[in-house]
Amino acid sequence: MTDEAPMTPEAASFAAAAGAQTRVLATIEAMLRELRGGEAPRVGLDDDLERTLGIDSLARMELMLRLEAAFAVRLSESQVQQAQTPRDLLRAVTAAAPRDAAAPPVATATASGRAQAVERPHAAQTLVDVLSWYAERVPQQVQVSVLDEDASREQPVTHAALLRRSRQVAAGLQRRGVEPGDRVALMLPTGVGLFEAFAGILWAGGVPVPIYPPLRAAQIEDHLRRQANILDNAQAMLLVTDERVLPAARILRAGVPSLRGVTTVDELAGAGGAWTPAARATQDIAFLQYTSGSTGQPKGVVLTHANLLANLRAMGQAVKATPADVFVSWLPLYHDMGLIGAWMGSLYHALPLVVMPPQAFLARPSRWLRLIHERRGTISAAPNFAYEILASRVPGDELHGLDLSCWRAAFNGAEPVHASTLERFTERFARFGFDPRALMPVYGLAECGVGLAFPPLARGPKVDCIDRRALRASGQARPATDHDPGTVMQVVYCGAPLAGHELRVVDAQGHELPERHEGRVEFRGPSATSGYFRNAEATRALFDGEWLDSGDVGYIAEGELYLTSRVKDLIIRGGHNVHPYDLEDAVGNLPGVRRGCVAVFGARDAASATERIVVLAETRVADAAPRAALRERIAELAIALLGAPADDIVLAAPHTVLKTSSGKIRRAACRERYEQGTLGASARAVPWQVLRLWVEAAARRVRAPLARLAIGWDGLWMWCVFGVAAAAAVAAMLLPGRSHRKAWARRLARTVLRASRVPLEILGAEHLQTRPAVFVANHASYVDWLLLTAVLPSDACLVAKRELASRPVVNWLLARVGTPYVERFDAHASVEDVRRLGVLAAGGESLVFFAEGTFTRAPGLRPFHLGAFATAAQAGVPVVPVGIAGTRSVLRDGRWWPRRHPVRVHVHPPLRAEGPSWDDALRLRDATRECIAATCGEPVMDA
């Protein structure tokens, strides 16, 4: 028997390192086996976590939790998120502190963190009025506290500091040429700069357009293309970002013609110069909220200050918000739930906001609850997936010492709410003081600000168990009579409409349905948008008269809303509605399928004139036999939950299912790629993506000067045409007889439009034969006079504002064609003008009015003056609405260089007043404005 030589320190260290390496690789392989249904390749230390192993952000979070449990350490979230290979994770594990030594502290905030009670700004007309209100009354009160990505450092911002800094930013924006109505894009991560920039744009009179910064390098090409489409649709003239995102931002600048520059918040604030107050009104656009998840034309929701303030006041009333509350949030600030609900809501109701970046939550979800505990947060919100992670994935030792008894309003919204998640969350956190009655499933959408329906306070969630078969067969939400999971569908109550708002459910023909009948959910109220920016087609589809289509499907029971699906997610199979969510959830729970990476959608089937049901599921199962078994199990679930077999089951590689930045399944995009045969196409390496974008941007840079040269030539040519036409117009006015002069003016106007090569489309030309009539048009440009002269009958008289009579040359020209004047400011004279014009109309004269009275540089259909409609009502002649679209782009107010742009004139059928009274004229005005609003392609402004 021999004695073994003792292990040297070097050998012991080597053995420990080898053991740690083995355990790290074993932990990764074990997780991958679960994701792949029992099959997993050998993992090497230098494999790429994302590209080779398919570990995305949520899987990386799961891996971090497993490594911490395996090694009893607390890892650095930043090291885990930045790790590219298992070797990087091994280094992080080796450097990590023991778990017990790094246990989260138990702390309680003091009462000094609460806001001082102050009267709300009930009379505020704009968001900056709200900021000014509090900056004057409680200047040193902290409005928002911003934590960094690991929640270790905090930057508090007072009302006074936010006001001062935002006005410095506004001065910098104005020095860069930002004018009222200009769109300025924000591509900023969560930080103080985002609040300063957003408010600064408002102070400068601009319109903020928040877009999200790049999150994953592997998707940089897809991300920048989508953001470029948004910036182009918004016609953004400036992009504000930070140093880390500047390279990506420069690519966007090269690809968006309207974008004049890229800058940072610090550059703007340090530019110097004085801020010049910009006129702001309650109906001015406050910002554009672009909806996520679409692969089609971007839809920028127009939200005015009036919309936002109405929404903030209604939500505050529903939740009884006071300065004694504390809002804790990790939600992205480029999206409505975080931007409007968290920041603007806390600003208006004077309650402190504590905000941390979304990455801080994704890196360690328990940090959200820890922050609520430490700050004694009373209000917080998140999508359903966040509650699910906390209920099922966070290890128990990370919850040690939590006290959630302060949390009185836990909003769950922005995606379908699952009854099982609510149950698991309340069960787990009841012992930490969480009151189940605090859970509040809510409903809202960007087209209504953010909130539309809230449940009563302290009632807790309510779940309706309905018969799945009856819903599928007849659209009726009948209470279930048995407990078979295959026939019972659990639907979570989403609340009742906020004060001043209404909801209804309609069928395909727009008829309102009775309770417990499934249909489209429509809404109306003071928070409702006027439409989508520069997207007339989508705006028309949004409105059903005075109601707006939410895009959701649901039913109402006892006056409360229950949502069953999104319209775009609903599958119409054989005349029956098929809801995808339960099947997606069930398939995601199968061994071998990646949880949260399943999409069920309908694909067009021309042969059967119905939709095929497609189940797309991510898996790493590679062998034929296990894949066949998995496919068979999915088919069984489809029949059990949908009542119909799946037409196609696609087992795809990780990262095939497309998602939005907030993790929602992009079913429509998956459907589009499925039908195009490009589903699962492998992503190019990041350098190649960036190279392609730069090549395209360089090509656009070459094309841009040529395009500007072409625009300049077009403008020069058009001014030459206008000059010749002006001389010809003077000559034509020397002809004898007014009818001859007007006929020549019409021919000349038509010649000018043809010579200037402005594409012109006229719809409803048959209605031009209505005479005598009062033609009423919107007004966007000086070109409108020329356009109407060319399009309308030559015997129609354009009615001009009386101010033009003071210009000798203009007055002479207008007098030669018999143009009548109307007074806009003197009430007595205005009444006399209406009487005089009524006599002309009754005598057979057709009149043409710009009912807005004037126009401005910023787009928008402004309120109509009553003169045209009082004239028509008194004379008993019809009004013919004329919608003009495109002339603002031909010659914008304040710019004297015209450009060629398509113009459309939509002549609507004539409308008649029921009588000569004031009320009859008002109704005629409103009906006319509604017609023009539908075809002018601009947002409706109420003041």
WOLIN-V530207 format. One record per residue. N is the residue number from 1. RES is the residue in one small letter. NEAR is the number of other ideal C-beta (glycine too) atoms within 10 Angstrom. Layout:
n:res:near
N:RES:NEAR
N:RES:NEAR
This chain:
n:res:near
1:m:2
2:t:4
3:d:5
4:e:5
5:a:7
6:p:8
7:m:11
8:t:9
9:p:8
10:e:8
11:a:11
12:a:11
13:s:11
14:f:12
15:a:11
16:a:11
17:a:12
18:a:10
19:g:10
20:a:15
21:q:16
22:t:10
23:r:15
24:v:24
25:l:19
26:a:12
27:t:20
28:i:21
29:e:16
30:a:13
31:m:20
32:l:19
33:r:15
34:e:14
35:l:24
36:r:22
37:g:21
38:g:12
39:e:16
40:a:19
41:p:13
42:r:7
43:v:20
44:g:13
45:l:13
46:d:11
47:d:18
48:d:14
49:l:21
50:e:19
51:r:15
52:t:13
53:l:23
54:g:19
55:i:23
56:d:18
57:s:15
58:l:18
59:a:21
60:r:18
61:m:22
62:e:16
63:l:24
64:m:22
65:l:18
66:r:15
67:l:22
68:e:21
69:a:13
70:a:15
71:f:18
72:a:11
73:v:20
74:r:20
75:l:24
76:s:18
77:e:21
78:s:15
79:q:16
80:v:22
81:q:16
82:q:10
83:a:22
84:q:13
85:t:18
86:p:24
87:r:16
88:d:16
89:l:24
90:l:19
91:r:14
92:a:21
93:v:21
94:t:14
95:a:11
96:a:19
97:a:12
98:p:11
99:r:17
100:d:10
101:a:8
102:a:13
103:a:14
104:p:18
105:p:7
106:v:12
107:a:11
108:t:11
109:a:16
110:t:8
111:a:7
112:s:5
113:g:15
114:r:17
115:a:21
116:q:11
117:a:10
118:v:13
119:e:8
120:r:18
121:p:20
122:h:8
123:a:7
124:a:19
125:q:17
126:t:20
127:l:23
128:v:22
129:d:15
130:v:23
131:l:25
132:s:16
133:w:21
134:y:24
135:a:21
136:e:11
137:r:14
138:v:19
139:p:14
140:q:10
141:q:18
142:v:17
143:q:25
144:v:22
145:s:19
146:v:21
147:l:20
148:d:16
149:e:18
150:d:17
151:a:21
152:s:8
153:r:9
154:e:11
155:q:11
156:p:14
157:v:17
158:t:17
159:h:24
160:a:17
161:a:17
162:l:23
163:l:21
164:r:14
165:r:20
166:s:26
167:r:21
168:q:22
169:v:28
170:a:29
171:a:21
172:g:26
173:l:28
174:q:22
175:r:16
176:r:18
177:g:11
178:v:24
179:e:15
180:p:15
181:g:16
182:d:22
183:r:23
184:v:26
185:a:28
186:l:25
187:m:24
188:l:26
189:p:21
190:t:25
191:g:19
192:v:19
193:g:23
194:l:24
195:f:26
196:e:27
197:a:30
198:f:24
199:a:22
200:g:31
201:i:28
202:l:24
203:w:25
204:a:28
205:g:21
206:g:25
207:v:26
208:p:24
209:v:27
210:p:23
211:i:25
212:y:23
213:p:20
214:p:18
215:l:15
216:r:14
217:a:14
218:a:17
219:q:18
220:i:21
221:e:19
222:d:15
223:h:20
224:l:20
225:r:14
226:r:21
227:q:25
228:a:22
229:n:18
230:i:23
231:l:26
232:d:17
233:n:22
234:a:23
235:q:17
236:a:26
237:m:21
238:l:24
239:l:26
240:v:30
241:t:25
242:d:18
243:e:9
244:r:12
245:v:18
246:l:15
247:p:13
248:a:20
249:a:24
250:r:15
251:i:20
252:l:26
253:r:19
254:a:20
255:g:22
256:v:24
257:p:15
258:s:14
259:l:21
260:r:15
261:g:12
262:v:21
263:t:20
264:t:20
265:v:25
266:d:14
267:e:15
268:l:27
269:a:21
270:g:11
271:a:16
272:g:9
273:g:10
274:a:10
275:w:18
276:t:12
277:p:10
278:a:19
279:a:8
280:r:18
281:a:13
282:t:19
283:q:21
284:d:22
285:i:23
286:a:27
287:f:27
288:l:27
289:q:27
290:y:26
291:t:19
292:s:22
293:g:18
294:s:17
295:t:15
296:g:11
297:q:13
298:p:24
299:k:23
300:g:27
301:v:23
302:v:26
303:l:27
304:t:25
305:h:23
306:a:20
307:n:26
308:l:24
309:l:25
310:a:22
311:n:30
312:l:27
313:r:23
314:a:23
315:m:27
316:g:20
317:q:14
318:a:22
319:v:21
320:k:12
321:a:23
322:t:15
323:p:18
324:a:11
325:d:25
326:v:25
327:f:24
328:v:27
329:s:28
330:w:26
331:l:25
332:p:23
333:l:25
334:y:24
335:h:23
336:d:28
337:m:23
338:g:24
339:l:23
340:i:27
341:g:27
342:a:27
343:w:21
344:m:25
345:g:27
346:s:26
347:l:23
348:y:25
349:h:24
350:a:25
351:l:21
352:p:21
353:l:25
354:v:27
355:v:25
356:m:23
357:p:20
358:p:25
359:q:20
360:a:23
361:f:22
362:l:20
363:a:22
364:r:23
365:p:24
366:s:21
367:r:21
368:w:23
369:l:23
370:r:21
371:l:23
372:i:23
373:h:25
374:e:20
375:r:20
376:r:20
377:g:26
378:t:21
379:i:27
380:s:25
381:a:24
382:a:23
383:p:19
384:n:19
385:f:19
386:a:24
387:y:22
388:e:19
389:i:21
390:l:22
391:a:18
392:s:12
393:r:13
394:v:19
395:p:12
396:g:8
397:d:15
398:e:20
399:l:19
400:h:11
401:g:13
402:l:20
403:d:16
404:l:20
405:s:13
406:c:21
407:w:24
408:r:18
409:a:22
410:a:27
411:f:24
412:n:23
413:g:25
414:a:26
415:e:18
416:p:24
417:v:24
418:h:21
419:a:18
420:s:13
421:t:25
422:l:25
423:e:16
424:r:16
425:f:24
426:t:20
427:e:12
428:r:16
429:f:23
430:a:12
431:r:10
432:f:16
433:g:13
434:f:23
435:d:17
436:p:15
437:r:15
438:a:24
439:l:25
440:m:26
441:p:27
442:v:25
443:y:29
444:g:27
445:l:23
446:a:20
447:e:27
448:c:29
449:g:30
450:v:29
451:g:29
452:l:31
453:a:24
454:f:25
455:p:23
456:p:13
457:l:13
458:a:12
459:r:13
460:g:15
461:p:23
462:k:19
463:v:16
464:d:19
465:c:15
466:i:23
467:d:20
468:r:23
469:r:16
470:a:19
471:l:22
472:r:19
473:a:13
474:s:14
475:g:18
476:q:16
477:a:23
478:r:13
479:p:12
480:a:18
481:t:11
482:d:10
483:h:8
484:d:11
485:p:13
486:g:14
487:t:17
488:v:16
489:m:23
490:q:17
491:v:22
492:v:22
493:y:22
494:c:27
495:g:24
496:a:20
497:p:23
498:l:29
499:a:14
500:g:14
501:h:20
502:e:14
503:l:24
504:r:16
505:v:22
506:v:17
507:d:13
508:a:7
509:q:5
510:g:13
511:h:8
512:e:13
513:l:17
514:p:9
515:e:12
516:r:20
517:h:18
518:e:26
519:g:21
520:r:21
521:v:29
522:e:22
523:f:25
524:r:19
525:g:20
526:p:17
527:s:29
528:a:24
529:t:24
530:s:25
531:g:27
532:y:25
533:f:27
534:r:22
535:n:20
536:a:18
537:e:10
538:a:18
539:t:22
540:r:14
541:a:13
542:l:21
543:f:19
544:d:14
545:g:9
546:e:10
547:w:20
548:l:21
549:d:17
550:s:23
551:g:17
552:d:23
553:v:21
554:g:22
555:y:25
556:i:22
557:a:18
558:e:10
559:g:9
560:e:19
561:l:23
562:y:23
563:l:20
564:t:23
565:s:18
566:r:21
567:v:12
568:k:15
569:d:24
570:l:20
571:i:23
572:i:11
573:r:20
574:g:9
575:g:7
576:h:17
577:n:18
578:v:22
579:h:24
580:p:25
581:y:18
582:d:20
583:l:21
584:e:25
585:d:19
586:a:19
587:v:25
588:g:15
589:n:11
590:l:16
591:p:15
592:g:22
593:v:24
594:r:25
595:r:17
596:g:18
597:c:25
598:v:24
599:a:28
600:v:28
601:f:26
602:g:21
603:a:16
604:r:12
605:d:13
606:a:6
607:a:7
608:s:11
609:a:7
610:t:17
611:e:19
612:r:17
613:i:23
614:v:23
615:v:24
616:l:27
617:a:25
618:e:24
619:t:25
620:r:21
621:v:23
622:a:14
623:d:11
624:a:8
625:a:8
626:p:17
627:r:16
628:a:12
629:a:14
630:l:21
631:r:18
632:e:11
633:r:17
634:i:22
635:a:14
636:e:13
637:l:20
638:a:22
639:i:12
640:a:16
641:l:24
642:l:22
643:g:16
644:a:15
645:p:11
646:a:21
647:d:17
648:d:11
649:i:19
650:v:19
651:l:20
652:a:17
653:a:13
654:p:19
655:h:20
656:t:21
657:v:23
658:l:22
659:k:19
660:t:17
661:s:20
662:s:19
663:g:17
664:k:17
665:i:24
666:r:19
667:r:23
668:a:17
669:a:21
670:c:24
671:r:24
672:e:17
673:r:17
674:y:19
675:e:13
676:q:9
677:g:8
678:t:9
679:l:20
680:g:16
681:a:10
682:s:9
683:a:14
684:r:14
685:a:12
686:v:15
687:p:10
688:w:11
689:q:20
690:v:18
691:l:13
692:r:12
693:l:20
694:w:15
695:v:10
696:e:16
697:a:19
698:a:11
699:a:12
700:r:14
701:r:12
702:v:9
703:r:12
704:a:13
705:p:9
706:l:9
707:a:12
708:r:11
709:l:10
710:a:13
711:i:14
712:g:12
713:w:11
714:d:18
715:g:18
716:l:12
717:w:15
718:m:22
719:w:14
720:c:12
721:v:19
722:f:18
723:g:10
724:v:14
725:a:19
726:a:14
727:a:10
728:a:16
729:a:20
730:v:13
731:a:11
732:a:20
733:m:18
734:l:8
735:l:15
736:p:6
737:g:8
738:r:15
739:s:12
740:h:12
741:r:20
742:k:24
743:a:15
744:w:18
745:a:23
746:r:20
747:r:15
748:l:20
749:a:21
750:r:15
751:t:15
752:v:23
753:l:21
754:r:12
755:a:15
756:s:22
757:r:12
758:v:23
759:p:11
760:l:17
761:e:11
762:i:14
763:l:13
764:g:16
765:a:10
766:e:9
767:h:18
768:l:19
769:q:9
770:t:18
771:r:15
772:p:19
773:a:25
774:v:32
775:f:28
776:v:28
777:a:27
778:n:27
779:h:22
780:a:28
781:s:22
782:y:15
783:v:25
784:d:23
785:w:16
786:l:23
787:l:24
788:l:21
789:t:23
790:a:21
791:v:23
792:l:23
793:p:15
794:s:18
795:d:16
796:a:23
797:c:21
798:l:22
799:v:21
800:a:19
801:k:14
802:r:16
803:e:13
804:l:13
805:a:14
806:s:8
807:r:11
808:p:8
809:v:9
810:v:14
811:n:15
812:w:11
813:l:19
814:l:19
815:a:13
816:r:18
817:v:20
818:g:15
819:t:18
820:p:16
821:y:19
822:v:22
823:e:17
824:r:15
825:f:10
826:d:11
827:a:8
828:h:8
829:a:14
830:s:18
831:v:13
832:e:13
833:d:21
834:v:22
835:r:12
836:r:14
837:l:26
838:g:22
839:v:13
840:l:18
841:a:22
842:a:14
843:g:9
844:g:11
845:e:20
846:s:21
847:l:26
848:v:23
849:f:26
850:f:24
851:a:24
852:e:21
853:g:16
854:t:12
855:f:20
856:t:18
857:r:15
858:a:20
859:p:21
860:g:23
861:l:23
862:r:21
863:p:15
864:f:20
865:h:18
866:l:17
867:g:25
868:a:28
869:f:29
870:a:26
871:t:27
872:a:32
873:a:28
874:q:21
875:a:24
876:g:14
877:v:24
878:p:19
879:v:29
880:v:28
881:p:28
882:v:29
883:g:24
884:i:26
885:a:20
886:g:21
887:t:25
888:r:26
889:s:19
890:v:22
891:l:21
892:r:21
893:d:13
894:g:7
895:r:11
896:w:9
897:w:13
898:p:24
899:r:16
900:r:18
901:h:15
902:p:12
903:v:23
904:r:18
905:v:25
906:h:20
907:v:22
908:h:21
909:p:12
910:p:16
911:l:21
912:r:14
913:a:24
914:e:10
915:g:13
916:p:14
917:s:13
918:w:12
919:d:11
920:d:18
921:a:23
922:l:15
923:r:17
924:l:24
925:r:25
926:d:11
927:a:16
928:t:25
929:r:22
930:e:16
931:c:19
932:i:24
933:a:22
934:a:18
935:t:22
936:c:28
937:g:25
938:e:26
939:p:24
940:v:21
941:m:22
942:d:14
943:a:11
